[in-house]
């Protein structure tokens, strides 16, 4: 519709043709019509290219790019953003799928509330075809960006907020570190810019499979030692501290003292998650770094 902003759904993929079909079908089944689906194929070898080119022929809302070689997951995530043209943007992993009204519900709220930087739905997690659990609902309407960031780190679990709608201009100017918990750092930066709303009657349905399912593989991928992998929240807390205290340009408006205070409090909030039950640590770490898979 002319009065509805263009939404870009960015779908990075690599060798997951079976689940990719479901992800694409869920995007094309959205009841919101003014969207584009941007696919970046990280040099798949499983028939993904043929399938995606056929989808493009059938539906002009789909754009497909194939990378000449595998660029790694973080670069491929960035690629769909660079190619996007919408005012609003969201990522859709190739093994997840959306409820039919997900985009319409989130986009209409975002359009009506310009002070909200991120609008997401609920999140249901699956192991294979079996329902695992539903993520906690987060809403952050504080006027202070620092307060929103701190409360985010206190509440974040599966970080399903990462797969909500954001303003593309915000995403383009926000660093996305390639590290353990990088998606937590990224979403915190987005929330420093604006508020968060969760629309509870629609969901993104998420798979718990992938590289991040195994802590040994995950530690090797990022170059961390076994001891660091055994206490992941302590490692993430250090990354959060450095990002807020001096690395990220996002927090410059706080000044040196304000950045240091927020960094200490945010790192403490992340570190306290180490005292969750052991099954919770493993599960939530896998979700916190979901973008790696």
PAZAPA-4460 file (N, C-alpha, C; in steps of 0.05 Angstrom, whole numbers, plus 32768, in hexadecimal, padded with zeros to 4 digits):
% residues 293
    n_x    n_y    n_z   ca_x   ca_y   ca_z    c_x    c_y    c_z   seq   type   mol
   8011   7FE8   8000   8000   8000   8000   8012   8019   8000     1      X     A
   8009   802F   7FF2   8019   8047   7FF1   8020   8053   800C     2      X     A
   800E   8050   8020   8013   805C   803A   8022   804A   804C     3      X     A
   802B   8033   8043   803A   8020   8053   8057   8020   804B     4      X     A
   806A   8023   805D   8086   8024   8056   8090   800A   804B     5      X     A
   80A3   800B   8039   80B0   7FF3   802F   80C0   7FE5   8045     6      X     A
   80BB   7FCC   8048   80C9   7FBB   805B   80DC   7FA9   804C     7      X     A
   80F5   7FA8   8054   8109   7F96   8049   810D   7F7F   805C     8      X     A
   8109   7F66   8053   810F   7F4E   8062   8129   7F43   8058     9      X     A
   813E   7F44   8068   8158   7F3A   805F   815C   7F1D   8068    10      X     A
   8162   7F0C   8054   8164   7EEF   805A   817F   7EE5   8051    11      X     A
   8193   7EE4   8063   81AD   7ED8   805C   81AB   7EBA   805E    12      X     A
   81B7   7EAB   804B   81B4   7E8E   804C   81CE   7E80   8043    13      X     A
   81D1   7E67   804C   81E7   7E56   8044   81E0   7E39   8049    14      X     A
   81DD   7E2A   8033   81D9   7E0D   8034   81C3   7E04   8047    15      X     A
   81AC   7E11   8047   8196   7E08   8057   817C   7E08   8046    16      X     A
   817E   7DFB   802F   8168   7DFC   801C   814E   7DF2   8029    17      X     A
   814F   7DDD   8039   8137   7DD2   8044   8128   7DE6   8055    18      X     A
   8136   7DF4   8067   8128   7E07   8078   8125   7E22   806A    19      X     A
   8136   7E28   8057   8134   7E41   8048   8119   7E43   803A    20      X     A
   810F   7E2D   802F   80F5   7E2D   8022   80DF   7E37   8035    21      X     A
   80DF   7E2D   804D   80CB   7E36   8061   80CE   7E53   8068    22      X     A
   80E7   7E5C   806B   80EB   7E79   8071   80E1   7E8B   805B    23      X     A
   80E7   7E84   8042   80DE   7E95   802C   80C0   7E94   8029    24      X     A
   80B4   7E7D   802C   8097   7E7B   8029   8089   7E8B   803F    25      X     A
   8095   7E8C   8057   8088   7E9B   806D   808A   7EB9   8067    26      X     A
   80A0   7EC2   805A   80A3   7EDE   8053   808F   7EE5   803D    27      X     A
   808D   7ED5   8029   807B   7EDB   8012   805D   7ED9   801A    28      X     A
   8058   7ECC   8031   803C   7EC9   803A   8033   7EDF   804C    29      X     A
   8044   7EF4   8050   803D   7F0A   8062   8024   7F19   8057    30      X     A
   8013   7F22   8069   7FFC   7F31   8060   8002   7F4F   805C    31      X     A
   801B   7F56   805F   8025   7F71   8059   8032   7F70   803D    32      X     A
   8028   7F80   802B   8030   7F7D   800F   8048   7F8D   8006    33      X     A
   804D   7FA4   8014   8063   7FB5   800B   807D   7FAD   8018    34      X     A
   8088   7F97   800E   80A2   7F8E   8019   80B2   7F82   8002    35      X     A
   80CC   7F7F   8008   80DE   7F71   7FF6   80ED   7F5C   8007    36      X     A
   80F3   7F46   7FFA   8103   7F31   8006   811E   7F30   7FF9    37      X     A
   8133   7F36   8009   814E   7F38   7FFE   815E   7F20   8009    38      X     A
   8167   7F0F   7FF6   8175   7EF6   7FFD   8192   7EF8   7FF5    39      X     A
   81A4   7EF2   8007   81C0   7EF0   8001   81CA   7ED4   8006    40      X     A
   81D2   7EC6   7FF1   81DB   7EAA   7FF2   81F9   7EAA   7FF5    41      X     A
   8203   7E9E   800B   821F   7E9E   8011   822D   7E87   8003    42      X     A
   8229   7E84   7FE8   8236   7E70   7FD8   822D   7E54   7FDF    43      X     A
   8213   7E50   7FE2   8208   7E35   7FE9   820D   7E21   7FD3    44      X     A
   820E   7E08   7FDB   8214   7DF2   7FC8   81FD   7DDD   7FC8    45      X     A
   81E6   7DE4   7FD4   81D1   7DD0   7FD8   81B8   7DD4   7FC7    46      X     A
   81B9   7DE4   7FB2   81A2   7DE9   7FA2   8194   7E03   7FAA    47      X     A
   819E   7E12   7FBD   8192   7E2B   7FC5   8190   7E3F   7FAE    48      X     A
   81A5   7E41   7F9D   81A4   7E54   7F87   818D   7E4F   7F74    49      X     A
   818A   7E36   7F6B   8174   7E30   7F58   8159   7E36   7F64    50      X     A
   8155   7E2F   7F7D   813C   7E34   7F8A   8136   7E52   7F8C    51      X     A
   814A   7E62   7F95   8146   7E7F   7F98   8141   7E8D   7F7E    52      X     A
   814F   7E84   7F69   814A   7E91   7F4F   812E   7E8B   7F44    53      X     A
   8124   7E73   7F4A   8109   7E6C   7F43   80F5   7E7D   7F52    54      X     A
   80FA   7E82   7F6C   80E8   7E93   7F7C   80E8   7EAF   7F71    55      X     A
   80FF   7EB9   7F69   8101   7ED4   7F5D   80F0   7ED7   7F44    56      X     A
   80F0   7EC1   7F34   80E1   7EC2   7F1B   80C2   7EC3   7F21    57      X     A
   80BB   7EB6   7F37   809E   7EB5   7F3E   8095   7ECE   7F4D    58      X     A
   80A6   7EDB   7F5B   809E   7EF2   7F6C   80B2   7F08   7F6B    59      X     A
   80AA   7F1F   7F60   80BB   7F36   7F5B   80C3   7F44   7F75    60      X     A
   80B7   7F3D   7F8B   80C0   7F49   7FA4   80D9   7F3D   7FAF    61      X     A
   80E3   7F28   7FA2   80FB   7F19   7FAC   8113   7F21   7F9B    62      X     A
   8129   7F28   7FA9   8142   7F2D   7F9C   8157   7F1A   7FA7    63      X     A
   8167   7F0F   7F96   817A   7EFA   7F9D   8196   7F01   7F94    64      X     A
   81AA   7EFE   7FA7   81C6   7F02   7FA0   81D5   7EEA   7FAA    65      X     A
   81E7   7EE0   7F99   81F8   7ECA   7FA0   8215   7ED4   7FA3    66      X     A
   8221   7ECF   7FBA   823D   7ED7   7FBE   8250   7EC3   7FB0    67      X     A
   8266   7ECE   7FA5   8278   7EBC   7F96   8286   7EA8   7FA7    68      X     A
   8289   7EAE   7FC1   8294   7E9B   7FD5   8287   7EA1   7FF0    69      X     A
   828A   7E8F   8003   827F   7E92   801D   828E   7EA9   802C    70      X     A
   827F   7EBE   8033   828B   7ED5   803F   8289   7ED4   805E    71      X     A
   827E   7EBF   8068   8279   7EBE   8085   825E   7EC9   808C    72      X     A
   8252   7EC1   80A3   8237   7EC8   80A9   8233   7EE5   80AF    73      X     A
   8245   7EF2   80BD   8241   7F0E   80C4   8241   7F20   80AB    74      X     A
   8253   7F1B   8098   8253   7F2A   807F   823A   7F26   8070    75      X     A
   8231   7F0D   806F   8218   7F07   8060   8200   7F14   806D    76      X     A
   81FF   7F15   8087   81E9   7F24   8095   81EA   7F41   808C    77      X     A
   8201   7F4D   808B   8204   7F69   8083   81FC   7F6D   8066    78      X     A
   8201   7F59   8055   81FC   7F5C   8038   81DF   7F61   8032    79      X     A
   81CD   7F53   8040   81B0   7F57   803A   81A8   7F73   8043    80      X     A
   81B4   7F7E   8057   81AE   7F99   8060   81B7   7FAD   804C    81      X     A
   81CF   7FAA   8041   81DA   7FBC   802D   81C8   7FBD   8015    82      X     A
   81BE   7FA7   800D   81AD   7FA5   7FF5   8190   7FAE   7FF9    83      X     A
   8188   7FB0   8012   816C   7FB7   8019   8166   7FD4   8010    84      X     A
   814C   7FD9   800A   8143   7FF3   8002   812D   7FFE   8014    85      X     A
   8123   7FEE   8026   810C   7FF6   8036   8112   800A   804C    86      X     A
   80FE   8019   8054   8100   802A   806B   8104   801A   8085    87      X     A
   80F6   8003   8086   80F8   7FF1   809C   8106   7FD7   8093    88      X     A
   8115   7FCB   80A6   8126   7FB4   809F   8124   7F9F   80B5    89      X     A
   8125   7F86   80AD   8127   7F70   80C0   8137   7F59   80B4    90      X     A
   8144   7F4A   80C5   8151   7F31   80BD   813F   7F19   80C1    91      X     A
   8141   7F06   80AF   8133   7EED   80B2   8147   7ED6   80AC    92      X     A
   8150   7EC7   80C1   8162   7EB1   80BC   8156   7E9C   80AA    93      X     A
   8167   7E8C   809D   815D   7E79   8089   8151   7E60   8096    94      X     A
   8151   7E5E   80B1   8144   7E47   80BD   812D   7E50   80D0    95      X     A
   8125   7E69   80CE   810F   7E73   80DD   80F7   7E7A   80CB    96      X     A
   80E0   7E7F   80D7   80C9   7E86   80C6   80B7   7E99   80D6    97      X     A
   80A7   7EA9   80C7   8096   7EBE   80D2   8079   7EB7   80D2    98      X     A
   806A   7EC0   80E7   804D   7EBF   80E6   8044   7ED2   80D0    99      X     A
   802D   7ECD   80C3   8024   7EDC   80AB   8020   7EFA   80B1   100      X     A
   801A   7F02   80C9   8015   7F1F   80CF   802D   7F2C   80DD   101      X     A
   8043   7F1F   80DD   805A   7F2A   80EC   8062   7F45   80E1   102      X     A
   8067   7F47   80C7   8071   7F60   80BC   805C   7F76   80BE   103      X     A
   8043   7F70   80B8   802E   7F85   80B9   802A   7F90   80D5   104      X     A
   802A   7F7F   80E9   8026   7F89   8104   803D   7F9A   810D   105      X     A
   8056   7F91   8108   806D   7FA0   8111   8071   7FB9   8101   106      X     A
   806D   7FB8   80E7   8071   7FD0   80D6   805D   7FE6   80DC   107      X     A
   8044   7FDF   80E1   8030   7FF4   80E7   8035   8001   8101   108      X     A
   803F   7FF2   8115   8046   7FFF   812F   805E   8011   812B   109      X     A
   8072   8008   811D   808A   8018   8119   8084   8031   810A   110      X     A
   8072   8030   80F6   806B   8048   80E7   805C   805C   80F8   111      X     A
   804C   8053   810B   803C   8065   811C   804C   806F   8133   112      X     A
   8063   8064   8139   8073   806B   8151   8090   806F   8149   113      X     A
   8097   8087   813F   80B2   808C   8135   80C7   808B   814B   114      X     A
   80BF   808D   8165   80D3   808B   817A   80DB   806F   8181   115      X     A
   80D0   805B   8173   80D7   803F   8178   80EB   8037   8162   116      X     A
   8102   802E   816B   8117   8025   8158   8114   8008   8150   117      X     A
   8106   7FF8   8160   8104   7FDB   815B   80E8   7FD2   8164   118      X     A
   80DB   7FC4   8151   80C1   7FB8   8156   80C3   7F9B   814E   119      X     A
   80BD   7F89   8161   80C0   7F6C   815C   80A6   7F5E   8164   120      X     A
   80A5   7F44   815C   8090   7F33   8166   809A   7F21   817C   121      X     A
   8089   7F0F   8186   8093   7EFB   8198   80A5   7EE7   818A   122      X     A
   80B0   7ED4   8199   80C1   7EC0   818C   80BC   7EA5   8198   123      X     A
   80B8   7E91   8187   80B5   7E75   818F   80CD   7E66   8184   124      X     A
   80D9   7E56   8195   80F1   7E47   818E   80EB   7E29   818A   125      X     A
   80F8   7E1D   8176   80F3   7E01   816F   810E   7DF2   816D   126      X     A
   810D   7DD9   8176   8123   7DC7   8170   8118   7DB3   815B   127      X     A
   8122   7DB6   8143   8116   7DA7   812D   80F9   7DB1   8129   128      X     A
   80E6   7D9F   812A   80CA   7DA6   8127   80BC   7DA9   8142   129      X     A
   80CB   7DA5   8158   80BF   7DA5   8173   80C1   7DC0   8180   130      X     A
   80AB   7DCA   818A   80AB   7DE3   8199   80BD   7DE0   81B2   131      X     A
   80CE   7DF4   81B6   80E1   7DF4   81CC   80D8   7E06   81E3   132      X     A
   80D6   7E20   81DD   80CC   7E33   81F1   80C7   7E4D   81E3   133      X     A
   80B9   7E60   81F1   80B3   7E7A   81E7   80C4   7E8F   81F6   134      X     A
   80D1   7EA1   81E7   80E2   7EB5   81F4   80D2   7EC9   8204   135      X     A
   80DF   7ED5   8218   80D2   7EE9   8228   80CC   7F02   8217   136      X     A
   80B7   7F11   821F   80AF   7F29   8210   80BD   7F41   821D   137      X     A
   80C8   7F52   820B   80D6   7F69   8214   80CA   7F82   8208   138      X     A
   80C4   7F97   8219   80BB   7FB1   8210   80CC   7FC6   821E   139      X     A
   80D8   7FD8   8210   80E9   7FED   821C   80E0   8008   8212   140      X     A
   80D2   8016   8223   80C7   8030   821B   80D3   8047   822B   141      X     A
   80EA   8042   8237   80F7   8058   8246   8100   806E   8233   142      X     A
   80FF   8087   823D   8108   809D   822C   8126   809E   822A   143      X     A
   8135   8094   823D   8152   8094   823D   815D   807D   822E   144      X     A
   816F   8082   821A   817C   806C   820C   818D   805B   821E   145      X     A
   819B   8067   8231   81AB   8058   8243   819A   8045   8254   146      X     A
   8183   804E   825D   8172   803D   826D   8167   8026   825D   147      X     A
   8161   802B   8243   8157   8015   8232   816D   8000   822E   148      X     A
   8185   8009   822A   819B   7FF6   8225   81A0   7FE5   823E   149      X     A
   81A0   7FF2   8255   81A5   7FE3   826E   818F   7FCF   8273   150      X     A
   8176   7FD7   826F   8160   7FC5   8273   815F   7FAE   825F   151      X     A
   8168   7FB4   8247   816A   7F9F   8232   817E   7F89   823B   152      X     A
   8195   7F91   8245   81A9   7F7D   824E   819F   7F6E   8266   153      X     A
   818F   7F7A   8277   8183   7F6C   828E   816F   7F57   8285   154      X     A
   8160   7F5C   8270   814A   7F4B   8268   8151   7F37   8252   155      X     A
   8165   7F3D   8241   8169   7F2D   8228   816E   7F10   822F   156      X     A
   8161   7EFF   821F   8165   7EE2   8222   816C   7ED7   8206   157      X     A
   8157   7ED0   81F7   815C   7EC5   81DC   8163   7EDA   81C7   158      X     A
   815E   7EF3   81CE   8163   7F0A   81BB   8153   7F07   81A1   159      X     A
   813A   7EFE   81A4   8129   7EFE   818C   8124   7F1A   8181   160      X     A
   8129   7F2E   8192   8126   7F4A   8189   8137   7F50   8170   161      X     A
   814C   7F41   816D   815E   7F44   8156   814F   7F40   813C   162      X     A
   8139   7F32   813C   812B   7F2C   8123   8110   7F3B   8121   163      X     A
   8110   7F53   812C   80FA   7F66   8129   8100   7F7A   8114   164      X     A
   80ED   7F8D   8110   80F0   7FA2   80FC   80FF   7FBA   8108   165      X     A
   8112   7FC3   80F9   8122   7FDB   8102   8122   7FEF   80EB   166      X     A
   8129   8007   80F1   812B   801C   80DD   8146   8018   80CF   167      X     A
   8145   8014   80B5   815D   800D   80A6   8174   8021   80AA   168      X     A
   816D   803B   80AC   8181   804F   80B0   8190   804A   80CA   169      X     A
   8182   8041   80DF   818F   803B   80F8   81A2   8023   80F5   170      X     A
   8199   800F   80E7   81A9   7FF6   80E5   81C2   7FFB   80D5   171      X     A
   81C0   800B   80C0   81D7   8011   80AF   81ED   801F   80BE   172      X     A
   81E6   8030   80D1   81FA   8040   80E0   8203   8033   80FA   173      X     A
   81FA   801B   80FF   8200   800D   8119   8214   7FF7   8115   174      X     A
   822B   7FF7   8122   823E   7FE1   8120   8232   7FC6   8128   175      X     A
   823B   7FB1   811B   8232   7F96   8122   824C   7F85   8126   176      X     A
   8255   7F83   813E   826F   7F75   8143   826C   7F57   813E   177      X     A
   8281   7F4C   8132   8282   7F2F   812C   8290   7F22   8144   178      X     A
   8280   7F1C   8158   828B   7F11   8171   8275   7F03   8181   179      X     A
   827C   7EF5   8195   8269   7EE8   81A7   8256   7EFD   81B3   180      X     A
   823C   7EF9   81B0   8229   7F0D   81BA   8227   7F26   81A9   181      X     A
   8231   7F25   8191   8231   7F3D   8180   8215   7F47   817B   182      X     A
   8202   7F35   8179   81E6   7F3F   8174   81DB   7F4D   818C   183      X     A
   81E3   7F45   81A5   81DB   7F54   81BD   81E6   7F71   81BB   184      X     A
   81FF   7F73   81B5   820C   7F8D   81B3   81FE   7F9F   819E   185      X     A
   81F7   7F92   8188   81EA   7FA1   8172   81CE   7FAB   817A   186      X     A
   81BE   7F99   8185   81A3   7FA1   818D   81A4   7FB6   81A3   187      X     A
   81B6   7FB4   81B5   81B9   7FC9   81CA   81BE   7FE4   81BD   188      X     A
   81CF   7FE5   81A8   81D4   7FFE   819A   81BC   8009   818C   189      X     A
   81AC   7FF7   8181   8193   8000   8174   8180   800C   8189   190      X     A
   817F   8000   81A0   816C   8009   81B5   8176   8023   81C2   191      X     A
   8190   8029   81BF   8199   8043   81C9   818D   8059   81B8   192      X     A
   8185   8052   819F   817A   8066   818D   815C   8069   8190   193      X     A
   814E   8054   819A   8131   8056   819C   8125   803F   81AC   194      X     A
   810B   803F   81AF   80FD   802D   81C1   80F7   8012   81B3   195      X     A
   80EF   7FFF   81C4   80E9   7FE4   81BB   80CC   7FDC   81C1   196      X     A
   80BE   7FD1   81AE   80A3   7FC6   81B2   80A2   7FAA   81A8   197      X     A
   8096   7F98   81B8   8090   7F7D   81AF   8072   7F79   81AA   198      X     A
   806B   7F71   8192   804F   7F6B   818A   804B   7F4E   8191   199      X     A
   803B   7F49   81A5   803A   7F2E   81B1   8029   7F1A   81A1   200      X     A
   8017   7F24   818F   8005   7F11   8181   8011   7F06   8167   201      X     A
   802A   7F0D   8161   8038   7F02   8149   8053   7EF8   8152   202      X     A
   805E   7EE4   8144   8077   7ED8   814C   808A   7ED3   8135   203      X     A
   80A4   7ED4   813A   80B8   7EC8   8129   80BD   7EAD   8136   204      X     A
   80BD   7E98   8125   80C1   7E7C   812E   80DE   7E75   8128   205      X     A
   80ED   7E6E   813D   810A   7E6C   813A   8114   7E50   8140   206      X     A
   8128   7E48   8130   8135   7E2F   8134   814C   7E31   8147   207      X     A
   8150   7E1D   8158   8166   7E1D   816B   817E   7E0D   8161   208      X     A
   817E   7E06   8147   8194   7DF7   813B   81A9   7E0A   8130   209      X     A
   81BF   7DFF   8126   81D3   7E0F   811A   81EE   7E0D   8129   210      X     A
   8202   7E1C   811F   821D   7E1B   812B   821C   7E21   8149   211      X     A
   820B   7E34   8151   820A   7E3D   816D   81FE   7E28   817F   212      X     A
   81F5   7E12   8174   81EA   7DFD   8185   8200   7DF0   8197   213      X     A
   8218   7DEF   818D   822E   7DE2   819B   8242   7DF7   81A5   214      X     A
   8247   7DF7   81BF   8258   7E0C   81CB   8275   7E08   81C2   215      X     A
   827E   7DEF   81BD   8299   7DEB   81B4   829E   7DF7   8198   216      X     A
   828B   7DF1   8186   828D   7DFD   816B   828C   7E1B   816C   217      X     A
   827A   7E25   817E   8277   7E42   8180   8291   7E50   818A   218      X     A
   829D   7E44   819F   82B6   7E4F   81A9   82CC   7E4E   8194   219      X     A
   82CE   7E38   8185   82E2   7E36   8170   82DD   7E4B   815A   220      X     A
   82C4   7E4F   8154   82BD   7E62   813E   82C7   7E7F   8145   221      X     A
   82C3   7E87   815E   82CC   7EA2   8166   82E8   7EA3   8171   222      X     A
   82F5   7E8C   8173   8310   7E8B   817D   8313   7E8D   819B   223      X     A
   82FD   7E87   81AA   82FE   7E87   81C7   8308   7E6D   81D2   224      X     A
   8314   7E6E   81EA   831D   7E55   81F6   8306   7E46   8203   225      X     A
   830B   7E2D   820B   82F6   7E1D   8218   82EC   7E2A   8231   226      X     A
   82FE   7E36   8241   82F5   7E42   825A   82E3   7E5A   8255   227      X     A
   82E9   7E69   8240   82D8   7E80   8239   82BC   7E77   8230   228      X     A
   82BB   7E60   8222   82A2   7E56   8219   8291   7E4B   8230   229      X     A
   829E   7E42   8245   8290   7E37   825C   8282   7E4D   826C   230      X     A
   828C   7E66   826A   827F   7E7C   8278   827A   7E92   8263   231      X     A
   8267   7E8D   8251   8263   7E9F   823A   8259   7EBB   8242   232      X     A
   8249   7EBC   8257   823E   7ED7   825E   8254   7EE9   8269   233      X     A
   8268   7EDE   8276   827E   7EEE   827F   828D   7EFA   8267   234      X     A
   8291   7EE9   8253   829E   7EF2   823A   828E   7F08   822C   235      X     A
   8274   7F03   822A   8262   7F17   821D   8262   7F31   822D   236      X     A
   8263   7F2F   8248   8263   7F47   8259   827B   7F58   8253   237      X     A
   8292   7F4C   824E   82AA   7F5C   8247   82A7   7F69   822D   238      X     A
   829B   7F5B   821A   8296   7F67   81FF   8283   7F7F   8201   239      X     A
   826E   7F7C   8210   825A   7F91   8214   8268   7FA9   8221   240      X     A
   8278   7FA4   8235   8285   7FBA   8243   8297   7FCB   8230   241      X     A
   82A7   7FBD   8220   82B9   7FCC   820E   82A9   7FDB   81F8   242      X     A
   8293   7FCF   81EE   8284   7FDC   81DA   8278   7FF6   81E4   243      X     A
   826C   7FF5   81FB   825F   800E   8206   8274   8022   8210   244      X     A
   8288   8018   821D   829B   802B   822A   82AC   803B   8217   245      X     A
   82B4   802E   8200   82C5   803E   81EE   82C4   8036   81D0   246      X     A
   82BB   801E   81CA   82BD   8015   81AE   82A7   8020   819C   247      X     A
   828E   801F   81A4   8278   8027   8192   8274   8045   8191   248      X     A
   8270   8050   8179   826A   806C   8177   824E   8073   817F   249      X     A
   823D   805F   8182   8221   8064   8189   821E   8072   81A3   250      X     A
   822F   806C   81B7   822C   8076   81D2   823B   8090   81D8   251      X     A
   8246   809D   81C4   8255   80B5   81C7   8245   80CB   81D5   252      X     A
   822B   80CE   81D0   821B   80E3   81DE   821C   80E1   81FC   253      X     A
   8223   80CA   8207   8223   80C7   8224   823C   80D4   8231   254      X     A
   8250   80D9   8222   8269   80E3   822D   8279   80CC   823A   255      X     A
   8292   80D1   8242   82A3   80BC   824C   8299   80B0   8266   256      X     A
   8290   80C1   8278   8287   80B7   8292   826C   80A7   828F   257      X     A
   825A   80B3   827F   8240   80A5   827A   8244   808A   826D   258      X     A
   8257   8089   825A   825C   806F   824C   8267   805B   8260   259      X     A
   827A   8064   8271   8286   8051   8284   8271   8046   8298   260      X     A
   8260   8058   82A1   824B   804F   82B5   8239   803B   82A8   261      X     A
   822F   8041   828F   821D   802F   8282   822B   8014   827B   262      X     A
   8244   8016   8273   8253   7FFD   826C   8256   7FEB   8284   263      X     A
   825C   7FF6   829C   825F   7FE6   82B4   8244   7FD9   82BB   264      X     A
   822F   7FE8   82BA   8215   7FDD   82C2   820B   7FC8   82AE   265      X     A
   820F   7FCD   8294   8207   7FBA   8280   8217   7FA0   8282   266      X     A
   8231   7FA3   8286   8242   7F8B   8288   823A   7F7A   82A1   267      X     A
   8233   7F88   82B6   822A   7F7A   82CF   8210   7F6B   82C9   268      X     A
   81FE   7F78   82BA   81E4   7F6B   82B4   81E8   7F51   82A4   269      X     A
   81FB   7F52   8291   8201   7F3B   8280   820F   7F25   8291   270      X     A
   8222   7F2E   82A1   8231   7F1B   82B2   8220   7F0B   82C5   271      X     A
   820B   7F18   82CF   81F9   7F0B   82E2   81EA   7EF4   82D5   272      X     A
   81E8   7EF3   82BB   81DB   7EDD   82AE   81EA   7EC3   82B1   273      X     A
   8204   7EC5   82B9   8213   7EAD   82BE   8208   7E9C   82D5   274      X     A
   81F7   7EA8   82E6   81EC   7E9A   82FC   81D1   7E8D   82F6   275      X     A
   81C9   7E8E   82DD   81B1   7E80   82D4   81B7   7E62   82D5   276      X     A
   81A3   7E50   82D6   81A8   7E33   82D5   81B8   7E2C   82BC   277      X     A
   81C8   7E17   82BE   81DB   7E11   82A9   81CD   7E0C   828E   278      X     A
   81B5   7DFF   828E   81A7   7DFB   8275   819F   7E16   8269   279      X     A
   8199   7E29   8279   8192   7E44   826F   81A9   7E51   8262   280      X     A
   81C1   7E4E   826E   81D9   7E5A   8262   81DE   7E50   8246   281      X     A
   81DD   7E35   8243   81E2   7E29   8229   81CD   7E31   8215   282      X     A
   81B4   7E30   821D   819F   7E36   820A   81A0   7E53   8202   283      X     A
   81A3   7E65   8215   81A2   7E81   820F   81BB   7E8B   8200   284      X     A
   81D1   7E7F   8206   81E9   7E86   81F6   81E5   7E7F   81D9   285      X     A
   81DA   7E67   81D4   81D6   7E5F   81B8   81C4   7E73   81AA   286      X     A
   81B0   7E7E   81B8   819E   7E91   81AC   81AB   7EAD   81A9   287      X     A
   81BC   7EB4   81BD   81C9   7ECE   81BD   81DB   7ED2   81A4   288      X     A
   81E6   7EBC   819A   81F8   7EBE   8184   81EB   7EB1   816B   289      X     A
   81D1   7EB2   816A   81C3   7EA4   8155   81CC   7EAC   8139   290      X     A
   81D5   7EC4   8136   81DD   7ECD   811C   81F5   7EBF   8110   291      X     A
   8203   7EB0   8120   821B   7EA2   8117   8214   7E8A   8105   292      X     A
   81FC   7E7E   810B   81F6   7E65   80FD   81ED   7E6A   80E0   293      X     A
***
